Amino acid sequence: MLFEIPDRLLPGNPHPLGASYDGLGVNFAVFSANAHKIELCIFDEAGRKELARLPLPECTNEVWHGYLPEAGPGLLYGYRAHGPFEPLRGHRFNPNKLLLDPYAHQLSGPLRWADALFGYRFNSSRLDLSFDRRDSAAAMPKGVVVDDTFNWGNDARPMVPWSKTVIYEAHVRGISMLREDIPAYQRGTFAALANPRFIDHLLKLGVTTIELMPVHAFLQDRFLLEKGLRNYWGYSTLSFFAPEPAYLSKSELNEIRRTIRRLHGAGIEVILDVVYNHTASGNEMGPTLCYRGLDNASYFRLIPGNERYYINETGCGNTLNISHPRVLQMVMDSLRYWAESFHIDGFRFDLGVALGREGSGFDPGSGFFDAILQDPVLSRLKLISEPWDIGPGGYQLGNHPPGFAEWNDKYRDGVRRFWRGDAGQRPDFAARLSGSADVFDRRWRKPWASVNYIASHDGFTLEDVLSYTHKHNEANGENNNDGHSENYSANWGIEGATDDQRIVKLRDRVRRAMLTTLLAAQGTPMILAGDEFRRTQHGNNNAYCQDNELSWVNWTLAETPEAQALIAFIGCLNALRRRFAALQAGHFLHGAHEVSPGIPDIAWFDERGEYLSSEAWQNPEARALAVRRASIAPDDQPEAVLLFVNAGHEAIEFRFPKPDMAWHLLVDSAEEQTAMRLIEKTSFTVQGHSAVLFANHDPGVLI
């Protein structure tokens, strides 16, 4: 400690919230509507000894504040809040519990599980109605005062248009833990994401945007640690402003900024997966770490008339009360902090429906959505919602407001079922190929609102979709009862890995067909990290607690000739997507507009090259389909792409539809690498479990 701690704080200011260094000292401000007193606790550099406990001297508009002269970056601190301990009325103040600052920008030290972390006596017969007097400071992480200045130079957001966006979903730790070409101390951290080899890999794939699973500091759940497991995914937020300490190789926040600057320099955007629907503190039996101790009745949604208990629309024990103006302000301040201080390009909102709930249920005009969409900074970023929670009316796919994209599980399930060969899938598959207009074509939304994916972190990897008919989650310690039971997957002959080359080649063919339809569909495609070189989780479809090689991306898989061919295949598809406007997600197409005489903007055909009749659409055994999309190219000439798909077992001869065009073969998913060429015949043979893509122009040199 390089300054003398005074006996009392100066009044300071009620804004900004958090610990703000101004060059001469630090202003502290924290919200609590129901506290009687809040104390600032100062700790030594190791975070073990409490050096001072100073009451915040002022409260303005329910914000408690004080100023500590001469203090600066590196100071470790926390709060203690005095107020009523009346759980039946929703109040759980306990000044014996050290509390994190909700606005802390960095955390020091891990949370060490101890009974003292709970506001009640842990083994009391009165449960959470009892009161615990033990000091929790020794078990708690502390907030760190930081200086957020950074020289961004000429950094600029890539601002990739939605219509050209290709997302790569990755985990900061898992993407690099097994990369032996990266220094050991950088593996599992942001520094690894700035490695030129990783950036080159993204560029080779044609990725424009990396979406990172939660990077906010999160809790290692006690029940997992007791089973020898760990919270790997990170959907248990401890702090909305501080990064997960384990993701920093040198405990420097600027490591994140340097990484983002390098990714931006390569033209790659960074989106964060954020969890504002609940906190890490669980239900009424959970620990007192931050919000519960500061003002439980304000921060959380409680059951009216029975405020002891929490409304749980998230499945995590509590739901953050976004309807409260100070809680909404905290979420908005957090988003702006990451957007402005770290130049983040967008956000994916976990359980987005919970954020849009008002008293009457989900509302696309809720305060949360309105606040974001009117914000001059946030409204210009990429915004993606996970369109469900577990509350009443919790499935809201397609019902979010314009400006938001949504994860489209109907695409995932429909495409899996079609390529698995399920009966009666042709109409649904066509809808998914055309941007799910049946779901999203309202309120002037665009096809990019549909985030299309075959696999994500939540569920099977693509390799496992093709290798397992059933989930295999035994390693999670829940008797294989966790995770989705229906994955619309198929093992194509044997459960799991196999040396049977017939099965291996069949799986590879279906894989390429699925990827072709993913990247040729309207909408925003998303690829799960490692799917480009057949990463497996050995049938585990809920690896949230597997912080080990089961979940980490095994880069040795990428070194095989087969993997390199698949990476090149995906890169080619993305290059074609950039080349042809008809493959991008510009506008919904309904066939009502003719690009040129006899060529509507979209048309559907059978294998004979004839328009599909209403009766043909309803044929449950039909597994062949052709779609032609047309647009006007930059040279004002009609541009058309044609996709043949055959989900059956046997090869089918497809005839090209009228009017006659000079069709150039771009991709045949039956082959690892397609020789692009002009097709001089009037038909083309499509192998079983394959997709073939054509264009009426030579693609030229793909960049």
N, C-alpha and C positions, 0 to 999 in steps of 0.2 A: 504494500500500500504506500503510494508515494505522496500522499497528502494527509492532513490531519482531519479526521472526521469531526464535524461540529456537534454540539449538543442538540441542535435542532435544525430542521430544514427551513429554507426560505419558502415563501408562498408558491413561487413558480407559476405555471400556466396550466389550464385544463386541456390544452391542445398543443401539439399533437399527442395522441395517446401513445403510451409506451415510454421507453427510456431514450431521450433525445439529447445527444451531445452537441453543444453549440460552440465548442472551442474553449470555453471558460468553465464549464461545468455540465451537469446532466439534469434535465428536467424529467420528472417522473409523473405520469398521469395514468390512472386506471379507473374504469367504470365500476360502480356498484350502487344500485338504487336502495338496497336494504341494509347495508353495513352501517354500524355505529361508529367505527373507527378502522382505519387501515394503517398498518405499520410497514415501513420499508426496512428490510433486513439486509445488512451489508456483510459480505463474507470475505475471508482471506483468499489469497490467490489459488489455494488448493480446494476451496469450497467446503472445507471441513469445519472451520471455526466461525461462528457468528460474531462479528466485531462490533456491530451496533444495531440497535432497533429504534428507528426514528419514526414517529407518527407523521403521516402526511398532513400538513397543517390546514389545508383548505379543501373544501368540497364545493364545486361549482356545477350546477346542473347535473348532479349525481356523478360527477367525475372528481375523484380525489387526486390531489396533486401537491407537489413540493419540488424544490430545487436544491441540488447538492453542489455547492461551489467547489471548484478545483478537481472534481471527479472527471474521469475520462474513459476512453475505450479500455476494455479489459476488466472493468469493475464487475464483480459477481454479486448478484442480488436476488431477492425474492420478496414476497409479501406475506403478511398475516392479516386476516380480516376478522374483526370483532362484530358480532351481531347475534340475533336470536338463533338458538339451536332448537328448532321446532319442526321436525320432519313432517308432521301431519299437516302443517301449513306450507310446506315446501321450502323451509329455511334450514340450512345445514352449515351455519357458520361454526368454525372451531379454530380459534387463534393458535392452538397448539400445532396446527398443520401449516407447514411452509407451502406457499402457493407460487406457481409459475406466473410470471407476467404474461397475459394473453398475447401481448404485442412483442415479446422478447424476440430479437432478431437472430440470436444464437444461444445455444445451450452448452453448459459446461458440466461434464460428468454424467454418468449413466444413472438411471433410476435403479435403486437396489430394493427389491421387493422385501417388505417387512410389514408386520401387522400394524406398526405405528402409522403407516400411510392411510389407514382408514379412520374416518371421523368418528366411528362408533367402536365399541370394544368388540374385537373380532370374534370372540367365542361367547358373547353374551346371549342369554336366552331372550333378551329383548331385541336382539338383532340390531337393525339400523336405528332403532329408537334410543339406544344407549349412547353414552358420550365417552370418548377416549381422550385422556389427558396427556398422552405421550407426545413428545416432540418428534416430528417427522423429518426435520431438516437434514439429518445425516443420510437419509435414504433418498433425498430428492435431488434432481439436477437443479442447477441454478441458471438464471438468465445472465447473459453477458452483454454489457454495453458495447456497442460497435460503432465504428465510423464507416459509413457506406460509400464514401467517395471512391471513384474508380475512373481511370482514363479510358473511355470507350473509343477514343480516336475517331475514325470515320465509320464506325459500325452503323449499319442500317438493317432494319428488318427486311428479309427477302421479299415479303409480301406476295408470296406465290398465290396466284388466283385459285379460288376453290376449284375451278374446272380443270386445273392442271395438277391438283394436289394428290400425292401418293403418300400415305402415312405408314410409318414403321413403328409398331408398338414394342417398347423395350423396357427392361428393368435396369436401373443404374448399376446395381451390384451384379446381377446375374449375367449381364451382357459381357462382362470382362473378367470375371473371377478365374476363368480357365484359359485366358489368353497369355501364353508363355512369352509372347513377343512384347509384352508390356512390363515395365518394372513392377516388382511384387508389391511395393507400397502403394502403387497407383491402381492396382486391380480392385474392382468393386467401387470405384469412386468416379466423381465427375471428371477428374484428370484423364481417365482412360477414354472418355468420350471425345476428347480433343486429339487423340492419337491419329496421326495422318493415315495409318492403315485402316482404322475403323471408318474414318470419313471417306476414304477412297472406296471402301466396300459399299457404303450407302450410295455413293455416286454411281458405282457400277450397276447397282440394282435399279437405279432410276428413282430412288426415294427423294422426295422433296421436303418431308416433314417427319421429325422423330417425336413420338409421343411417349413421354417417360411416366412410368408408373409412380405412385406417390413418392415425393422427395421431401415433403414436410416431415419434421421430427415425429416419430411414432413410438408407440409403446410395445415393449416385448411382453405379451400377455403372460400372466403368472401361470395360468392353467397349461399353456404350451410349454413353458420352461420346465414345469414339473413333470412333463412327459418326455423331456429331452428334445423338444421341438422349438422352433422359433417363428415369430411373425416375419414372414419373408415378403409378402406383397406390400405391407405397409398401410393397409386401410384401417388404421387405428390411431388417428392423429392426436399428437400431444401438443403441438404448437403449429399455428397456421402461418407464422412468419419465419420461423427458424428451420433451416434444412436439417435433415437427418445427419447427426454428427458422423456416423460411420461412412457417409458418402463423401467426406472431405479427406483427402490424403494428408493434408497438413493443417487442418483446423482453420483454414482461411476461407472466408466467404468469397473472396475474389477468384478462387479456383473455379467457382461456378461461372462467374462473369467471363473469365478467360476462355472457358470451354464454349460458352454461347457465342462469344465473339468469333472463335475459330469456325464453329459450325455456320454462323451467318456468313463468314467469309467464303465458305464453300457453297453458299446459296441454300443452306438447309435450315428450315424453321425448327423451333423447339416448342412443343406443347406439353404442359404439365397436367397430369391426372390428379385432380384435387378432391379432397373429402371434407366438405363443409356440412354434411347432413347429420353427423354425430361426432362425438369426441371419444377419447380412449377410456373415459371413466366408467363406462358400463351403466348398470341400473342402480337402484338404491343401495345395493350391496357392494358397489364398487368403491375404489379409493377416492380420497379427496386430494386432487393434484393441482387444480386450477379453478375452472369455472364453477364447480360445485361449491367450493369454499368461498369464492368471491361473491356470488349471487345466484344461487341455484334456481331461484324462482324466476329470474330474468333470462338466464342463458338457455334454459331447457323448456321444452313443452311438457307440462305436467297434466295429469288427468284432472279435469275440472271436478271439484268437490271431493277429491281424494288425492291431494297434492303430494302425498308421500311417494306416489308412484309416477313413473315416467311414461309418456306416450312413446311407444317403440315401433315406429314405422320403418325402421332401418334394419331390424334384426340384430342390432348391436347394443341394446339395452337402453338407449336414449335417442332423442331427436333434438337437434339444435333448434332453438326458437328463432328462426329467421324473421318471423313477423315482428319481433321486438326491434325498434329502430336502432338501438345501440349494438345489438347482435348483427343486424344487417350491415351496419356501419363497419363492424369488425371484419366481416367477410369482404366487403367492398374494399376496405383499406388493405387487406391482405392481397387481394387480386391486383390492386394498383401497385402495391409494393413490388410484387414479382414482375409485373409488366414494366414498370418504370425503372426500378433499381437493378433488375437482371435482364431486361429486354426480352422477356418471354413473349412468344408470338401467339399464344392461345391457351385455352384450358379445356379439359375434358372433365365434366362434373359427375362424380360418382353418385349414383342414386339421385339423379337430377329431379325426379318427381318430388322427393321429400323437400327440396329447396323451393319448389313452386306451390307448396300447400299453404292455403289460407284456412280460416275456420270452417269453411264449407267443403274443403277438399282441394284437389289439384286445380290450379287456375293459371292458364297461360298468360294472364294479365296480372300475376301476383307482383308483390313489391320487389321480390328478388329479380324477376325477369325485367321489370320496368327499370329498376335501378341500373342494371347492366346495360340495357339497350339505349338508355339516355346518356350514358357516360361517354364523354368524348374520347377517352383512351380505350376503355374495354370494349366498346361497341365496334371498334375497328379490327379487333383481333379475331382469331378463329375460336368459335365457341361451340362445344360439342356436349350433348347431354346423354347420360345413360338413362333412357326414358322409362324407368320403372323404380318402384320400391316395394315393400311388402305390405303397405297399408291398404285400406279400402280404395278401390279404383286405382290401384298402383301401377297398372300397365297403360302408358300414355304415349305409345309410339305414334309419331305423326302429329301429335297435338301440342308440340312446343311452338313458341312464337317464331315468326320469321327472324332470321339472324342467327338461329341456332341450327346446327346439324345434330343428328341423333344416331347413336349406334343402332343398326338395323338387324335385330336377331331374326326377323322374318327372312332376310336375305340369307343369313347363315344357314338356317334350318332348311329353307326351300332349295338352295343350291346343293346342300348335302343330300337331301332326299332325291332330287332329280338324278344326280350322278350315281347314287346308290342303286337306281333303277326302280324306285317305288312307282306304283301305278298311279295314274291320274295327276301327274305333277306338271304336265306341260303348260297349262294356263298360269299357274303360280310362278313357274320358272320364267315365263315370258314377262310377267309383271316385275320380277326382280331384275331381269336384264335391262328393263326400261326405266330404271331409277325408282321402282316402287311408286309409280304415279298414283296408284290406288291408295297409298298411305300419305304421300307428301304433297301431291299436287293441289294445294289450297293456299290461299292468302299470298299468292304470287311467290311462293317458295320455288327454289330451283332443285334440279336433281341432286346437286351436291349435298343437299340436306340429308340424304341417305348415306351413312357411312357403312359401306359394304365390307363384310369380312367373312372368311371361312373359319378362321380360328382366332382366338384372342387369349390373353393370359388366363381368363376364366373358362376353363374347359379343356378339351383335348387340343394338343398341337395338331397341325395338319397331318404330320406323320402318323399320329395316333388315331386320327379320324379314319385313316386308311389301314390301320393295323389292329384295331381293337373293336369288337362289337360291344363289349361291356367295360365299365369303369373298373379300375384296380387301385383303390385308394387305401389299401390296408396299412400303408406306412403312416397314414395320418392318425392312427390310433382310435378310430371311431367305428371299427368293425365294418368298414366299407359302406357305411350308411350316409356319409356326407357326399356332396357333389350331385350333379344331375344324373338321373338314371337313364334318361333318353337322350342320346347324343346324335341320333340319325347317322351313325357310323357303320362301317362294315369292315371286316378283316380280310375279305377277299380270299378266304380259303383256310387260314390258320390264325389263331389268336396270338398276336404279338410278333416279335422279330422272327425271321425265317431265312434260311439259305436257299429255299426253293426259288429258283430264278424265274420260273413261270409266274409265281405270285408277286415277286419283287417287280418284275417288268409290268405286270398288270397294275399294281399300285402306282408305279411311276407314271403310267399312261393316264390313269384317273387323276393323279395329282396335277399333271400338266393341263388336263382338260379343265379342272376346277380353277386353276390359276388363269387360264385363258379367259374363261367366262367372268372371273373377278375383274380382270383388267380391261375387258372389252365391254363391260356393263356400264350403263350410265350410273352416276353416283360417285362417291369418294372412296376409292379402294384403301383398305388397311391390311398390311401384312404383319403377322406376328414374327418377332425376331427369332431367327433360327429355322423358320419354315423354309427358307430358301436353300437350306442344306440338310433337311430331313431330321431336325431335332426331335427327340422323343422324350416324354416323361413316363414312358413304360406303362401307359394306360391310366396314369393318375390325372383325373380331370378337375382336381381341386387342390393344387399344390401350394396353397397359401402359407403352409407351415413348413415347407421343405426348403430351408436355406442351405442347400447342399447341391451336389452334382446332379441330383434328379431334376432340379429346376434351372441350374446354371446352363448357359449356352456353351456347348462343347464345340469349340472352333476347329478341332481336329477333323470333325466331320466335313468341314468346308474344303479340306485339302484333297479330297478324292476327285477323280475325273468326273464321276457322276454328279457330284455336288457343284463342281465348276460349270458343268453343262447346264444345270438347273439355274444357277445364278445368272448365267448368260441368257437363258431363256426368259427369265423374268425381266432382265434388263432390256431385252429386245421388245417385249410386250409394252414396257413403259415408254420406250423410245417411239414405238408406233402410236401409243396413246398421245404423246406430245405432237406427233407429226400430223395426225388426222383429227380435224375438228369434230368429225362425226363420232369419234370415240370418247369425246370429252363430255362433261356434264353441263352443257350450256343451258338448254331449255328442255322441258318435257315435250316429248313427241307423241302425237296421237294419230298421225296419218291423215289429218285433215288439211294439211298444207302441202302443195306440190312444189318441190324445189325446181323441177323442170317438167315439161309435159310427160305425164305417165309415171313420174317418179315422186311419190309422196315422201314426206320426211322420215316415215317409218312404215315398214310393211312386213307381214309375216307370211311364210310359205311352208309348204310341206316338202318332202324330198323330191316330189315331181316338179317343183318349181311353180306350183299353183297356190293361189291365195287360200288360206285356211278358212273353211266354212265354220259356222257355229257348231255344226254337228261334229266336225273334225276336232275342234277344240276340246270337245267333251269325251273324246275317245280315250279311255283310261289306259289303254295299252300302247299308245303312241309315245315313242321316246326319241323321235327325230323332229327337228325344228330348224327353220332358217329365218333369219331376220336381216333386213337390209335397212340401213340408216343412211340418210343423205343430208347434205348441207351444201352451202356455197363456200368454196375455198377462197383464200385471199386474192386469187387471180380472177375471181368472179365466175369461175367455172364450177359446174356441179361436181361434188365430191361424194362418193358413196363407199361404204364398207359393208361387207356381207359376211355373216357368220353362219356356218353350218354346225349343228351339234347333233351328236348321235350317242345317246346314253344306253343303247342296247348292246348286246354282246356281238352281233354280227355286223360286218361291213355293209354300208348302204351307199348306193349310187345316187348322188344328189344332182339334179338338173339345175342349171342357172336360171333364175327367173327372168321374165321379160320386163322391160325391153332389153335387147342384147347389149352387153357392154364388154369391154376388154378387161377381163378380171386378172389381177395380179395376185398370186398366192403370197401371203405374208407369213402365216404361221399354220403349221399342221401339228397339233399337239400329240399326234401319234409318233412324232419324231422328236429326238432330243434337239436337233437343229434343223431348221427348214431352209432349203435353198429357195430364196425368193425368185419367182419367175412368172412370166406371162403364161396363162393357161389358154391353150389354143383349141380346147375341146368345149363342148356345150354341157359337159357334166364333170363331176369330180367324185371319186370314191372316198368316203369318210369311214375310217375304221371304227370298230366298236369302242365305246368309252372315249370318244375323241371329239375335239372341236377344231374347226378350220376357219381361218380368217382371211378374207380377200379385200382388196380395194380396187377401185376403177382407175387408179393412177399408180405409176411406179413410185414407190416410197422414196427413192433416191438414197442418199447417204444418211443413215440415221445417226444422230448425235445424242 
